[in-house]
Amino acid sequence: MSNSDRNRFCCLHFIPHSEFGIPHFLVNPYDNDKVCVETDGGGTMTESPQVAAEIAEANRELAGASPQEILRWAAKRFHPRLLMATAFGAEGCCVIHMLADIEPGTMFINLETGYQFPETLELRERIKDRYGITVEYITPEQTVERYEAEHGGPLHNLRPDQCCHDRKILPLRRALKRLDPAAWISAIRKDQTADRGQAGVIQWDAKFNLVKVNPLLNWTKKEVWAFILDNDVPYNPMHDRGFPSIGCWPCTRSVNAGEDDRAGRWAGKVKKECGLHVIEQQDGEGI
Ligand code: SF4
């Protein structure tokens, strides 16, 4: 059964899920252990006040849970419509390591802008060798060469928001339409930026109309690195050379002692996020 068929049939499932004590948006009529997120019939999910309440309930259930417990919950509820987007940061590598054990069939994607460091691309291959997990590259329609030629040069310096929009957000939207996930996993931590500080472990992502799962939200950087070292998790060697946060090479520099970990991202600009993890509220009901 295709995802579009599954969405259509889920919407025709008339049994009130609340009778079973199971959140409505988490029930699949074919397998009560799997997920069906409420859809509009076309594969696009919608948030309702009920869904917002159910997400709040999931957060209560997962209060104090470990990242692995959160991921097990997500896999049980959402697989095979569970997706992880990773830039292969230290946190993302921890989550991939956990998912390799919990649900290696998760869809894994990387936004390959054409501007990533060679070390980042090599890490994708090391992860494949270690876990047998292939992280799918999601690429913009235009190569870097064509994009820069069309705009009279690179935009990452003069108009980085447009560059991120064209080379990350638009390709991601196309990929989400094709892959049709019900939920996606990020590896953000609360203490990384002010926006991330507002996130919940489970939240509604109004920007992409998905449930978002943030298993490492309450971890510290120290906990991330203890996990990497304890489990011999593959990581980007640039972290050992003063790059705590690694994005595209034109927008990433190493940081000096005492600087914020993200000081090297879009250094000298107000911009601190590519836009993927900025929390957007809908009608005041965002989680
Ligand atoms: S991080 Fe920089 S190079 Fe990468 S997409 Fe954004 S602006 Fe462009």
Residues whose N, C-alpha, C, O or C-beta is under 5 A from the ligand:
A	BS01	SF4	T113 Y115 H156 P160 C163 C164 R167 G247 C248 P250 C251
